[in-house]
């Protein structure tokens, strides 16, 4: 009779299961707080950059963390739970971003693949509301205020409110008929997008697209909540054989009326007291005189060649060879795009610089408070590492980082995926003098602080700890030496 050998995959699953069961159900009884350095299997330690503690087990497949009022535990990449009693907030992720559940104060949202979602919260008046979405087929909202209720079965019949960039949408057998409202403007669509009628405050319009269309908006006034009256500009718009022939008069009744005419692709031009623009063989060759922003611009052929000169902006671009553009607050440079790009923002007291090489292959971002001199930095080299330096001077290095450079500061990725490939972690806290180093999920781990040093290697088979004048060494979990300097 042949002996059955345990397959490597089955052995790994069995080991992970046993480790997680032991850790989740009885970590304190099994390991104890003073003997909790088993490296890859189990490790409990204090946080370096913040006040709190963290437990890691079964390599990257389990951790729990407590800091201030926030508690996190996770089984990467399958599940994570993050609670913050101080906010209060509660986030659950299942194979992030496939399934997430978020509670923030009175607001909550549960979503599956961004297609199925259930959400709720309160209106400004304090009335609760609940939303159900099976995108793009079914939309529903319910509230004690029946004026907020709606139901939509796409494409048959329905009504939506404050969805899809409109205040209200009503449709029957869409696209046969649909009505949209945005502020005071109501548009009735027939066989969308071909025929529509539009009306509002001083507004009337129609179109049979792409053949003919016209719209008129009279000059009206608006009174805000403080009783101030402001002028709402009027306009005249028309087209035939869109986009071949376009005619628009915008800003009527204001101090900057604009006249726009176009016969695409032959020409397009606009004229106003503040700005003139002329395009020939649209959109290739354009000349702009912007008197409000104080610059002249020549484009040709757009978007490859652009030259701008003036107080408001200076640009020199021959794409993709080089591009340099700047004004009083912004600066953007690129050479052999996308080989090198640099962007700068100066809006006192914030100064922000971002440098990229081949998008995410190398990226450096620095934010500086020009008043205090404090700086925050981030350095990424895909997929090798990501490095952070915050305003307090704390530093953190992670090797590897295959996703983080593309989606920086994404808490879902950091909670659920980063632990899986963080082969090396290093953290430094200059205020407390604490540091930590971890290789292969604590197979090697070293911690230092003023008057303290702790090293664990190979599942804790070797452990060294120095606390002030006491030094202890363990081999195979057995104390082999302990020394102390006598106090005189």
Buried (B, 14 or more C-beta within 10 A) or exposed (E): EEEEEEEEEEEEEEEBEEBBEBBEEEBEEEBEEEEBBBBBBBBBBEBBBBEBEBBBBBBBBBBBBBBEEBBBBBBBBEBBBBBBEEEEBBBBBBEBBEBBBBBBEEEBBBBBEEEBBBBBBEEEEEEBBEBBBBEEEBBBBBBEEEEBBBBBEBBEBBBBBEBEEBBBBBBEEBEEBBBBBEEBBBBBBBEBEEBBBBBBEBBEBBBEBBEEBBBBBBEBEEEEEEEEEEEBBBBBBBBBEBEEEBBBBBBBBBEEBBBBBBBBBEBBBBBBEEBBBBBBBBBBBBBBBBBEBEBBBBBBEBEBBBBBEBEBBBBBBEEEEBBBBBBEEEBBBBEEBEEBBBBBBBEEEEBBBBBBBEEBBBBBBBBBBEEEEBBBBBBBBBBBBBBBBBEEEBBBBBBBBEBBBBEBEBEBBBBBBBBBBBBBBBBBBEEEEBBBBBBBBBBBBBBBBEEEBBBBBEBBBBBBBBEEEEBBBBEEEEEEEEEEEEEE
